[in-house]
Amino acid sequence: MIGIYGGTFDPIHYGHLRIAEELAELIDLSRVIFVPSGTPRLRAAPVASRNHRSYMVSLAIYGNGKFLLDEREIHRNGISTTVESLREYRNEIGDSSALCFLLGIDAFIKINQWYNWQSLFDLCHIIIVPRPGYSFIDDDHYLHDDIKKELISRNVKNPRDLTLQANGFVYCAHTSLLEISASYIRSLIRDGKSIRYLLPDNVSNFIKENGLYIEKK
């Protein structure tokens, strides 16, 4: 099985990396593909440039044989949509291989706002991971009815079930919850404070060398 991990990665940090590492082991992913977004449709534009964010991902995953960088959305013109990338992956790997899309619970509860969101289930399994400040999906009172309906019909409790078909399931993974966010890291940098131990040293050094996230005066 292949994991697809999309995001702005603005910047990538240990929270991202630890989730990917744990899911690779828990679900037995052969590889995890990090896909930095280009221009997001439903959120503010990233602070760092596309190339800077992509290069930080390459630095962060260096040395992990299961982690790969894919720049297809970085090089795509216009708005990035997840379904477009997943269709490309499905065409590339074929219909029989399981494809897992890794998604934070904060994004999943708004997935009905995504472009052509119900088509995602025809392309991949969705793996939901916890995020700081959000109760887990078992407490589903805040889910939109359309999302709740999909979750009820597709939820599996055992990660081994993901191997039974190539797409269509939802699995809630109880991974470590590191209280780290990219916005917090950016705020520390703006305030001139240390970001040590929140992200890899080579990423931290790159940020400093290029003056990223410093408040422009």
BABA-942300 format. One line per field, with one value per residue: residue number from 1; residue in three letters; z, y, x of N, C-alpha, C in turn. Coordinates in Angstrom, 3 decimals, decimal comma, always signed. Atoms other than C-alpha are relative to their C-alpha. Example, Ala and Ser with C-alpha at 12.3 -4.5 7.8 and 13.67 -1.06 7.14 Angstrom:
# residues 2
num = (1; 2) .
residu = (ALA; SER) .
nZ = (+0,000; -0,060) .
nY = (-1,190; -1,190) .
nX = (+0,890; -0,820) .
caZ = (+7,800; +7,140) .
caY = (-4,500; -1,060) .
caX = (+12,300; +13,670) .
cZ = (+0,000; +0,730) .
cY = (+1,200; +1,090) .
cX = (+0,900; -0,770) .
# end
This chain:
# residues 217
num = (1; 2; 3; 4; 5; 6; 7; 8; 9; 10; 11; 12; 13; 14; 15; 16; 17; 18; 19; 20; 21; 22; 23; 24; 25; 26; 27; 28; 29; 30; 31; 32; 33; 34; 35; 36; 37; 38; 39; 40; 41; 42; 43; 44; 45; 46; 47; 48; 49; 50; 51; 52; 53; 54; 55; 56; 57; 58; 59; 60; 61; 62; 63; 64; 65; 66; 67; 68; 69; 70; 71; 72; 73; 74; 75; 76; 77; 78; 79; 80; 81; 82; 83; 84; 85; 86; 87; 88; 89; 90; 91; 92; 93; 94; 95; 96; 97; 98; 99; 100; 101; 102; 103; 104; 105; 106; 107; 108; 109; 110; 111; 112; 113; 114; 115; 116; 117; 118; 119; 120; 121; 122; 123; 124; 125; 126; 127; 128; 129; 130; 131; 132; 133; 134; 135; 136; 137; 138; 139; 140; 141; 142; 143; 144; 145; 146; 147; 148; 149; 150; 151; 152; 153; 154; 155; 156; 157; 158; 159; 160; 161; 162; 163; 164; 165; 166; 167; 168; 169; 170; 171; 172; 173; 174; 175; 176; 177; 178; 179; 180; 181; 182; 183; 184; 185; 186; 187; 188; 189; 190; 191; 192; 193; 194; 195; 196; 197; 198; 199; 200; 201; 202; 203; 204; 205; 206; 207; 208; 209; 210; 211; 212; 213; 214; 215; 216; 217) .
residu = (MET; ILE; GLY; ILE; TYR; GLY; GLY; THR; PHE; ASP; PRO; ILE; HIS; TYR; GLY; HIS; LEU; ARG; ILE; ALA; GLU; GLU; LEU; ALA; GLU; LEU; ILE; ASP; LEU; SER; ARG; VAL; ILE; PHE; VAL; PRO; SER; GLY; THR; PRO; ARG; LEU; ARG; ALA; ALA; PRO; VAL; ALA; SER; ARG; ASN; HIS; ARG; SER; TYR; MET; VAL; SER; LEU; ALA; ILE; TYR; GLY; ASN; GLY; LYS; PHE; LEU; LEU; ASP; GLU; ARG; GLU; ILE; HIS; ARG; ASN; GLY; ILE; SER; THR; THR; VAL; GLU; SER; LEU; ARG; GLU; TYR; ARG; ASN; GLU; ILE; GLY; ASP; SER; SER; ALA; LEU; CYS; PHE; LEU; LEU; GLY; ILE; ASP; ALA; PHE; ILE; LYS; ILE; ASN; GLN; TRP; TYR; ASN; TRP; GLN; SER; LEU; PHE; ASP; LEU; CYS; HIS; ILE; ILE; ILE; VAL; PRO; ARG; PRO; GLY; TYR; SER; PHE; ILE; ASP; ASP; ASP; HIS; TYR; LEU; HIS; ASP; ASP; ILE; LYS; LYS; GLU; LEU; ILE; SER; ARG; ASN; VAL; LYS; ASN; PRO; ARG; ASP; LEU; THR; LEU; GLN; ALA; ASN; GLY; PHE; VAL; TYR; CYS; ALA; HIS; THR; SER; LEU; LEU; GLU; ILE; SER; ALA; SER; TYR; ILE; ARG; SER; LEU; ILE; ARG; ASP; GLY; LYS; SER; ILE; ARG; TYR; LEU; LEU; PRO; ASP; ASN; VAL; SER; ASN; PHE; ILE; LYS; GLU; ASN; GLY; LEU; TYR; ILE; GLU; LYS; LYS) .
nZ = (+0,000; +0,118; -0,711; +0,584; -1,101; +0,555; -0,950; +0,394; -0,581; -0,013; +0,508; -0,483; -1,360; -0,545; -0,047; +1,291; +0,216; -0,916; +0,489; +1,172; -0,445; -0,712; +0,927; +0,850; -0,778; -0,407; +1,148; +0,864; +1,269; +0,655; +0,053; -0,278; +0,955; -0,470; +1,149; -0,362; +0,852; +0,721; -0,473; -0,600; +0,362; -1,133; -1,087; +0,432; +0,696; -0,898; -0,205; +0,767; +1,407; +0,353; +0,069; -1,340; -0,753; +0,560; -0,371; -1,423; -0,103; +0,430; -1,090; -1,166; +0,209; +0,467; -0,771; -0,281; +1,261; +0,314; +0,242; +1,303; +0,314; +1,318; +0,226; +1,073; -0,286; +0,026; +1,388; +0,680; +0,090; -0,534; -1,308; -0,219; -0,533; -0,386; +0,849; +1,245; -0,251; -0,285; +1,282; +0,665; -0,673; +0,315; +1,364; +0,026; -0,714; +0,389; -0,786; -1,017; -1,131; -1,008; -0,115; -1,262; -0,109; -1,417; -0,180; -1,372; -0,315; +0,209; +1,418; +0,328; -0,396; +0,998; +1,304; +0,911; +0,707; +1,019; +1,362; +0,415; -1,125; -0,090; +0,937; -0,667; -0,448; +1,161; +0,368; -1,089; -1,381; -0,752; -1,323; -0,815; -1,127; -0,955; +0,057; -1,252; -0,131; +0,571; -0,507; +1,102; +0,843; -0,694; -0,458; +1,345; -0,021; +0,761; +1,411; +0,915; +0,229; +1,182; -0,396; -0,957; +0,767; +0,634; -1,050; -0,526; +0,986; +0,476; -1,092; -0,403; -1,278; +0,074; +1,181; +0,968; +0,926; +1,121; +1,078; +0,629; +1,251; +0,344; -0,368; -0,500; -1,443; -0,882; -1,197; -0,966; -0,574; -1,264; +0,015; -1,005; +0,205; -0,365; -0,050; +0,866; +1,209; +0,826; -0,368; -1,242; +0,367; +0,670; -1,000; -0,753; +0,845; +0,051; -1,301; -0,250; -0,997; +0,489; +0,536; -0,149; -0,422; +0,577; +1,375; +0,201; -0,009; +1,344; +0,394; -0,792; +0,569; +1,289; -0,303; -0,453; +1,086; +1,033; -0,606; +0,160; -1,067; -0,792; +0,254; +0,878; -0,540) .
nY = (-1,201; -1,269; -1,116; -1,333; -0,962; -1,337; -1,110; -1,149; +0,204; -1,402; +1,028; +1,369; +0,100; +1,359; +0,529; +0,649; +1,126; +1,097; +0,625; +0,808; +1,152; +0,933; +0,595; +0,943; +1,230; +0,513; +0,452; +0,713; -0,706; +0,213; -1,324; -1,158; -1,040; -1,339; -0,803; -1,407; -0,608; -1,205; -1,033; +0,677; -0,547; -0,341; -0,637; -1,109; +0,392; +0,236; -1,132; +0,273; +0,297; +1,411; +0,655; +0,082; +1,024; +1,299; +0,316; +0,350; +1,397; +0,867; +0,031; +0,679; +1,444; +0,590; +1,128; +0,974; +0,702; +0,128; -1,323; -0,583; -1,310; -0,139; -1,430; -0,212; -1,142; -1,174; -0,418; -0,109; -1,352; -0,161; +0,521; +1,424; +0,800; +1,324; +1,046; +0,036; +0,727; +1,403; +0,654; +0,253; +1,132; +1,220; +0,379; +0,424; +1,264; +0,994; +0,093; +1,055; -0,340; -0,849; -1,350; -0,568; -1,442; -0,325; -1,241; -0,383; -0,079; -1,373; -0,103; +0,949; -0,499; -0,991; +0,587; -0,232; -1,257; +0,245; +0,206; +1,373; +0,756; +1,388; +0,805; +0,460; +1,379; +0,865; -0,057; +0,300; +0,065; -1,196; +0,288; -1,194; -0,065; -1,044; -1,305; -0,736; -0,807; +0,655; +1,322; +0,940; +0,153; +0,768; -1,016; -0,487; -0,887; -1,214; +0,323; -0,236; +1,245; +0,687; +0,636; +1,050; +1,127; +0,677; +0,606; +1,178; +1,095; +0,315; +0,081; +1,303; -0,094; +0,719; -0,453; +1,091; -0,034; -0,881; +0,802; +0,784; -0,659; -1,055; -1,333; -0,038; +0,109; -1,049; +0,574; -1,001; +0,491; -0,661; -0,278; -0,956; -1,354; -0,960; -1,353; -0,847; -0,437; -0,898; -1,398; -0,278; -0,170; -1,294; -1,070; -0,047; -0,646; -1,439; -0,587; +0,160; +1,046; +1,241; +1,066; +1,235; +1,217; +0,066; +0,456; +0,413; -1,080; -0,483; -0,871; -1,223; -0,752; -0,532; -1,121; -1,124; -0,453; -0,669; -1,037; +0,320; -0,234; -1,195; -1,082; -1,031; -1,336) .
nX = (+0,841; -0,710; +0,607; -0,136; +0,068; +0,006; +0,040; -0,827; -1,340; -0,439; -0,899; +0,118; -0,547; -0,012; +1,355; +0,228; -0,906; +0,314; +1,231; -0,329; -0,785; +0,862; +0,951; -0,728; -0,157; +1,304; +0,787; -0,946; -0,127; -1,293; -0,606; +0,846; -0,346; +0,329; +0,423; +0,253; +1,026; -0,345; +0,919; +1,159; +1,309; +0,849; -0,734; -0,848; -1,225; -1,135; -0,904; -1,224; +0,239; +0,135; -1,304; -0,558; +0,715; -0,364; -1,373; -0,011; +0,459; -1,099; -0,975; +0,564; +0,194; -1,260; -0,506; +1,057; +0,221; +1,426; +0,575; -0,309; +0,558; +0,615; +0,213; +0,982; +0,865; -0,873; -0,190; +1,289; +0,549; +1,339; +0,349; -0,259; +1,095; -0,466; +0,566; -0,767; -1,244; +0,293; +0,314; -1,278; -0,634; +0,740; -0,362; -1,403; -0,250; +0,986; +1,228; -0,019; -0,862; +0,645; -0,521; +0,480; -0,180; -0,161; +0,739; +0,283; +1,422; +0,451; +0,358; +1,069; +1,321; +0,425; -0,303; +1,124; -0,252; -1,015; +0,481; +0,312; -0,537; +0,448; -0,790; -1,218; +0,167; -0,188; -1,409; -0,926; +0,450; -0,336; -0,548; +0,166; -0,933; +0,388; -0,645; +0,182; +1,201; +1,168; +0,327; -0,120; +1,174; +1,039; +0,947; +0,318; +1,153; -0,270; -0,148; +1,103; +0,736; -0,535; -1,263; +0,328; +0,528; -1,131; -0,822; +0,694; -0,003; -1,341; -0,973; -0,535; -0,705; -1,275; -0,743; -0,162; +1,129; -0,321; -0,572; +1,064; +0,352; -0,965; +0,492; +1,361; +0,142; -0,499; -0,616; -0,432; -1,255; -0,352; -1,431; -0,459; +0,486; -1,030; +0,577; -0,816; +0,684; -0,805; +0,298; -0,732; -1,405; -0,128; +0,133; -1,251; -1,012; +0,324; -0,326; -1,424; -0,205; -0,589; +0,844; -0,761; +0,702; +1,339; -0,166; -1,387; -0,990; -0,312; +1,106; -0,162; -1,112; +0,443; +0,894; -0,822; -0,870; +0,792; +0,818; +1,417; +0,988; -0,330; +0,933; -0,549; +0,221) .
caZ = (+0,000; -0,743; +1,487; +0,060; +2,499; +1,195; +2,861; +2,637; +4,864; +5,728; +7,254; +7,630; +11,236; +13,541; +13,896; +10,170; +10,177; +13,242; +11,897; +8,595; +10,371; +12,640; +9,824; +7,615; +10,398; +11,538; +8,084; +6,522; +3,837; +1,312; +0,952; +2,021; -0,669; +0,583; -1,781; -0,995; -2,273; -4,842; -4,474; -1,979; -2,744; +0,771; +2,834; +2,741; +0,487; +2,166; +3,544; +2,049; -1,688; -3,426; -4,063; -0,502; +0,974; -1,371; -0,604; +3,144; +2,688; +0,791; +3,640; +6,312; +4,714; +3,636; +4,741; +5,196; +2,482; +2,721; +2,366; -1,068; -2,321; -5,206; -6,660; -9,045; -7,235; -6,835; -10,621; -11,395; -12,608; -10,892; -7,806; -6,360; -5,889; -4,107; -6,339; -9,410; -7,898; -6,624; -10,076; -11,446; -8,794; -9,464; -13,191; -12,442; -10,009; -11,482; -10,073; -7,865; -5,582; -2,318; -2,065; +1,326; +1,684; +5,061; +6,495; +9,804; +11,579; +11,341; +7,551; +7,506; +9,340; +6,488; +3,653; +2,240; +1,208; -0,997; -4,740; -5,854; -2,396; -2,690; -5,635; -3,220; -1,973; -5,515; -5,617; -2,168; +1,444; +3,826; +6,945; +9,635; +12,188; +15,367; +15,599; +18,596; +19,816; +18,178; +19,793; +17,827; +15,245; +17,655; +18,984; +15,717; +16,836; +14,930; +11,592; +8,705; +7,946; +4,506; +6,040; +8,869; +6,350; +4,461; +7,704; +8,981; +5,753; +5,217; +8,650; +9,446; +12,840; +11,765; +9,477; +7,900; +6,355; +4,122; +2,116; +1,184; -1,545; -3,259; -2,064; -0,294; +3,413; +6,235; +9,056; +12,188; +13,279; +16,878; +16,264; +18,623; +19,089; +19,056; +20,067; +17,137; +14,343; +11,436; +12,513; +15,970; +14,452; +12,220; +15,217; +17,146; +14,217; +13,932; +17,652; +17,378; +19,554; +19,233; +17,052; +18,079; +18,594; +16,733; +13,296; +11,832; +12,220; +8,465; +7,929; +10,749; +9,252; +5,809; +7,286; +9,005; +5,991; +3,737; +6,211; +5,977; +8,134; +9,487; +9,825; +6,968; +8,130) .
caY = (+0,000; +3,537; +6,552; +10,030; +12,868; +16,274; +19,661; +23,104; +22,037; +25,692; +24,542; +20,766; +19,714; +16,706; +16,429; +15,660; +13,330; +11,330; +10,743; +9,501; +7,213; +5,693; +5,168; +3,529; +0,994; +0,638; +0,214; -1,380; +1,274; +0,514; +4,237; +7,586; +10,260; +13,845; +16,181; +19,901; +21,856; +24,590; +27,094; +25,733; +26,192; +26,508; +28,166; +31,205; +31,105; +29,632; +32,082; +30,466; +30,017; +26,738; +25,981; +26,761; +24,541; +21,702; +21,944; +21,908; +18,659; +17,156; +18,115; +16,737; +13,308; +12,784; +9,409; +7,727; +5,098; +4,975; +8,725; +10,352; +13,890; +14,526; +18,043; +17,587; +20,152; +22,539; +22,626; +22,650; +25,901; +27,225; +25,902; +22,542; +19,946; +16,672; +14,680; +15,644; +14,383; +11,190; +10,446; +10,768; +8,407; +5,889; +5,938; +5,484; +2,552; +0,803; -0,197; -3,090; -1,414; +0,127; +3,877; +5,613; +9,348; +10,640; +13,381; +15,256; +15,201; +19,007; +18,649; +15,604; +17,377; +19,915; +17,463; +18,109; +21,551; +19,972; +19,885; +16,671; +15,209; +12,063; +10,932; +10,553; +7,258; +5,864; +6,582; +5,871; +4,881; +7,837; +7,551; +10,045; +11,146; +13,215; +16,902; +19,192; +20,747; +18,227; +15,318; +12,125; +10,989; +8,625; +11,808; +12,560; +15,036; +17,848; +16,022; +17,163; +14,587; +13,814; +13,099; +11,066; +8,889; +8,127; +7,429; +4,984; +2,981; +2,987; +2,958; -0,020; -0,731; -2,928; -1,577; -5,027; -4,462; -1,817; -4,583; -6,124; -3,558; -0,726; +2,179; +3,188; +2,648; +5,160; +4,221; +6,312; +5,872; +6,602; +8,051; +10,149; +13,666; +16,117; +19,628; +21,219; +23,305; +25,198; +28,380; +28,106; +27,701; +30,722; +32,797; +31,839; +32,911; +36,248; +36,801; +35,922; +32,812; +29,383; +26,694; +24,063; +20,528; +21,342; +20,408; +18,885; +20,942; +21,047; +22,546; +25,051; +26,062; +26,511; +28,761; +30,921; +31,080; +32,239; +34,564; +32,739; +33,740; +36,877; +39,767; +42,180; +45,781) .
caX = (+0,000; +1,066; +0,407; -0,199; +0,477; -0,533; -0,262; +1,251; +4,198; +4,800; +7,132; +7,266; +7,941; +8,254; +4,468; +4,195; +7,161; +6,146; +2,635; +4,048; +6,512; +3,865; +1,376; +4,002; +4,524; +0,896; -0,636; +2,451; +2,832; +5,545; +6,153; +4,754; +4,679; +4,794; +2,927; +3,385; +0,397; +0,678; -2,167; -4,730; -8,422; -9,871; -7,167; -4,932; -1,904; +1,201; +3,747; +6,855; +7,198; +6,396; +10,038; +11,082; +8,373; +9,216; +12,918; +12,228; +10,296; +13,234; +15,554; +13,210; +12,692; +16,303; +17,613; +14,221; +13,918; +10,124; +9,585; +9,424; +8,776; +6,370; +6,278; +3,337; +1,172; +4,091; +4,441; +0,710; -0,796; -3,892; -5,662; -4,593; -7,340; -6,716; -9,013; -7,004; -3,756; -5,361; -6,768; -3,253; -1,880; -4,639; -3,842; -0,150; -0,406; -3,440; -6,793; -5,694; -3,136; -4,360; -3,876; -4,158; -4,697; -3,470; -5,650; -5,871; -9,199; -9,357; -9,467; -11,762; -14,581; -14,658; -14,111; -17,589; -16,268; -13,604; -13,999; -15,749; -15,131; -17,226; -15,098; -12,179; -13,630; -13,482; -9,766; -8,315; -8,792; -8,861; -6,699; -7,704; -5,115; -5,602; -4,765; -4,222; -7,450; -9,798; -11,589; -11,313; -13,822; -15,635; -17,256; -19,040; -21,681; -19,942; -19,845; -22,004; -24,709; -23,229; -19,814; -21,335; -23,177; -19,975; -18,115; -20,738; -20,739; -16,977; -15,321; -13,062; -11,506; -8,606; -5,865; -5,547; -8,972; -7,422; -5,788; -9,155; -9,791; -7,924; -10,076; -13,265; -12,571; -12,066; -9,694; -9,139; -5,509; -4,552; -1,099; +0,999; -0,311; +2,581; +1,541; +3,355; +1,900; +3,413; +1,616; +3,192; +6,640; +6,091; +4,989; +8,123; +10,286; +8,465; +9,071; +12,755; +12,420; +14,000; +12,424; +14,934; +13,546; +10,327; +11,644; +14,818; +17,980; +18,613; +15,138; +15,682; +19,031; +17,451; +14,760; +17,387; +19,693; +16,848; +15,166; +11,832; +8,858; +10,536; +8,132; +8,743; +9,173) .
cZ = (+0,000; +0,759; -0,712; +1,110; -0,583; +1,079; -0,505; +0,499; +0,076; +1,410; +0,490; +1,369; +0,515; +0,158; -1,284; -0,115; +0,892; -0,419; -1,183; +0,396; +0,678; -0,939; -0,944; +0,697; +0,304; -1,158; -0,971; -1,398; -0,597; -0,163; +0,326; -0,907; +0,520; -1,222; +0,458; -0,972; -0,720; +0,547; +0,573; -0,369; +1,195; +1,172; -0,561; -0,682; +1,002; +0,074; -0,827; -1,440; -0,228; +0,050; +1,371; +0,804; -0,488; +0,423; +1,481; +0,220; -0,388; +1,069; +1,154; -0,172; -0,447; +0,931; +0,382; -1,321; -0,400; -0,369; -1,344; -0,136; -1,406; -0,185; -1,031; +0,278; +0,049; -1,414; -0,761; +0,003; +0,606; +1,369; +0,081; +0,533; +0,243; -0,956; -1,318; +0,172; +0,239; -1,258; -0,754; +0,640; -0,344; -1,397; -0,060; +0,633; -0,365; +0,990; +1,168; +1,240; +0,955; +0,117; +1,234; +0,051; +1,474; +0,261; +1,479; +0,236; -0,208; -1,454; -0,339; +0,346; -0,948; -1,415; -0,990; -0,742; -1,128; -1,360; -0,274; +1,072; +0,044; -0,991; +0,630; +0,380; -1,144; -0,380; +1,091; +1,268; +0,659; +1,405; +0,815; +1,191; +0,921; -0,213; +1,322; -0,009; -0,548; +0,668; -1,166; -0,614; +0,651; +0,550; -1,234; -0,044; -0,864; -1,494; -0,781; -0,326; -1,194; +0,322; +0,933; -0,729; -0,670; +1,043; +0,513; -0,957; -0,355; +1,106; +0,278; +1,252; -0,033; -1,245; -1,039; -1,015; -1,227; -1,183; -0,781; -1,315; -0,180; +0,483; +0,718; +1,492; +0,696; +1,258; +0,895; +0,748; +1,259; +0,070; +1,124; -0,348; +0,515; -0,105; -0,756; -1,190; -0,772; +0,376; +1,283; -0,286; -0,667; +1,002; +0,848; -0,791; -0,063; +1,296; +0,373; +1,021; -0,653; -0,540; +0,093; +0,586; -0,469; -1,422; -0,207; -0,097; -1,401; -0,546; +0,737; -0,568; -1,330; +0,205; +0,392; -1,133; -1,051; +0,558; -0,123; +1,278; +0,925; -0,397; -0,832; +0,558; -1,113) .
cY = (+1,246; +1,080; +1,308; +1,014; +1,404; +1,066; +1,166; -0,173; +1,343; +0,474; -1,403; -0,097; -1,439; -0,590; -0,724; -1,292; -1,185; -0,717; -0,913; -1,254; -1,039; -0,680; -0,988; -1,340; -0,647; -0,633; -0,815; +0,628; -0,257; +1,308; +1,054; +1,128; +1,346; +0,888; +1,438; +0,627; +1,223; +1,163; -0,676; +0,700; +0,578; +0,646; +1,098; -0,523; -0,228; +1,218; -0,182; -0,362; -1,502; -0,708; -0,144; -1,112; -1,390; -0,406; -0,351; -1,429; -0,944; -0,108; -0,865; -1,507; -0,696; -1,122; -1,025; -0,660; -0,155; +1,325; +0,546; +1,360; -0,031; +1,456; +0,293; +1,209; +1,301; +0,557; +0,170; +1,449; +0,031; -0,635; -1,501; -0,675; -1,421; -1,069; -0,111; -0,795; -1,477; -0,754; -0,328; -1,190; -1,314; -0,491; -0,554; -1,381; -1,100; -0,109; -0,969; +0,344; +0,952; +1,326; +0,632; +1,491; +0,373; +1,396; +0,274; +0,131; +1,401; +0,234; -0,910; +0,553; +1,078; -0,555; +0,196; +1,330; -0,171; -0,198; -1,493; -1,020; -1,452; -0,915; -0,531; -1,472; -1,000; -0,132; -0,516; -0,384; +1,333; -0,409; +1,283; -0,063; +1,142; +1,288; +0,708; +0,826; -0,620; -1,344; -0,972; -0,307; -0,835; +0,933; +0,777; +0,989; +1,239; -0,271; +0,377; -1,335; -0,781; -0,721; -1,175; -1,250; -0,785; -0,732; -1,286; -1,172; -0,482; -0,250; -1,445; +0,197; -0,622; +0,440; -1,094; -0,038; +0,859; -0,768; -0,765; +0,591; +1,205; +1,377; -0,146; -0,089; +1,277; -0,679; +1,120; -0,540; +0,784; +0,153; +0,968; +1,405; +0,978; +1,405; +0,978; +0,399; +0,945; +1,457; +0,392; +0,234; +1,354; +1,153; +0,122; +0,728; +1,504; +0,709; -0,153; -1,068; -1,297; -0,958; -1,353; -1,111; -0,065; -0,535; -0,365; +1,181; +0,528; +0,895; +1,334; +0,875; +0,647; +1,216; +1,230; +0,582; +0,801; +1,060; -0,241; +0,317; +1,177; +1,117; +1,080; +1,380; +1,041) .
cX = (+0,872; -0,769; +0,275; -0,228; +0,116; -0,048; +0,821; +1,432; +0,742; +0,389; -0,375; +0,672; -0,127; -1,399; -0,349; +0,798; -0,337; -1,275; +0,297; +0,764; -0,891; -0,990; +0,671; +0,152; -1,349; -0,771; +0,849; +0,048; +1,379; +0,748; -1,044; +0,482; -0,487; -0,281; -0,292; -0,996; +0,555; -0,802; -1,237; -1,309; -0,750; +0,740; +0,882; +1,259; +1,122; +0,910; +1,275; -0,357; -0,134; +1,345; +0,644; -0,684; +0,365; +1,413; +0,097; -0,489; +1,128; +1,077; -0,505; -0,058; +1,285; +0,450; -1,048; -0,388; -1,449; -0,650; +0,472; -0,674; -0,571; -0,402; -1,091; -0,905; +0,791; +0,112; -1,312; -0,473; -1,398; -0,170; +0,287; -1,262; +0,505; -0,491; +0,763; +1,294; -0,261; -0,415; +1,286; +0,710; -0,691; +0,327; +1,413; +0,208; -0,988; -1,148; +0,085; +0,820; -0,717; +0,735; -0,625; +0,322; -0,019; -0,552; -0,248; -1,492; -0,544; -0,401; -1,182; -1,375; -0,512; +0,116; -1,137; +0,117; +1,012; -0,662; -0,209; +0,391; -0,435; +0,707; +1,280; -0,094; +0,132; +1,470; +0,933; -0,754; +0,375; +0,419; -0,035; +0,953; -0,402; +0,775; -0,225; -1,282; -1,268; -0,223; -0,024; -1,354; -1,095; -1,078; -0,445; -1,157; +0,205; +0,158; -1,253; -0,661; +0,540; +1,309; -0,280; -0,510; +1,125; +0,840; -0,639; +0,116; +1,403; +1,025; +0,418; +0,840; +1,386; +0,761; +0,218; -1,144; +0,286; +0,576; -1,066; -0,471; +0,916; -0,410; -1,342; -0,195; +0,472; +0,525; +0,508; +1,221; +0,339; +1,524; +0,349; -0,482; +1,045; -0,580; +0,898; -0,858; +0,913; -0,253; +0,723; +1,475; +0,217; -0,090; +1,258; +1,079; -0,245; +0,387; +1,469; +0,333; +0,494; -1,067; +0,710; -0,873; -1,454; +0,008; +1,460; +0,954; +0,286; -1,117; +0,094; +1,107; -0,386; -0,904; +0,809; +0,832; -0,763; -0,957; -1,496; -0,779; +0,351; -0,945; +0,674; -0,352; -0,037) .
# end
